[in-house]
């Protein structure tokens, strides 16, 4: 089955109220931001201990 056909079927199911589609970008964005903060903290700590 082609990707457009799958998409069309999902749209029909969604309109019928049988499924609800969401885009998990909020979760991904939160995960990326959490790890970005952690790595920035680690790099800051490393910078404090580096030799000039």
Secondary structure, DSSP 4 states (H G I P E B T S, - for coil): --HHHHHHHHHHHHHTTS-----THHHHHHHHHHHHHHHHHHHHHHHHHS--
